């Protein structure tokens, strides 16, 4: 493809393999803890329990499902020294709409804030450009738990936002 797989000193990005999925599942669960802590603050324990009863297993299944359906649209960042996955990113390409979409992604907590996420987004955005796509999208929440993701997406150049809100009510 011509894209440089070295995204930071000591780290490179590559296609995910089945061997990566256990590690990716752990990273996904760890990355979404903050989001669910924020959701509990907003929704309360009871409603969060109803809406997100098995969120950890559901998130891991969602990530594994993407790999099973579209392994070509799944990358991991590995530590060069160990070969261990330390981050992952899923994406889709819709050639009819000329739109690339970044999906689930996460960085191991000990590497958060070190530029790995920004480098992953840049790599995937370059894949979109190379595929001749004209647009890129990514979705995230507006709560405090999603704040690091919003900062990272903005740092990667995402600058058009359309807010969305979901309302709940106890009956």
Secondary structure, 3 states (H helix, E strand, C coil): CCCCCEEECCEEEEECCHHHHHHHHHHHHHHHHHHHHHHHHHHHHHHHHHHCCCHHHHHHHHHHHHHHHCHHHEEEEEECCCCCEEEEEEEEEECCCCEEEEEEEEECHHHCCCCHHHHHHHHHHHHHHHCCCCEEEECCCCCHHHHHHHHHHHHCCCCCCCCCCCCCCCC
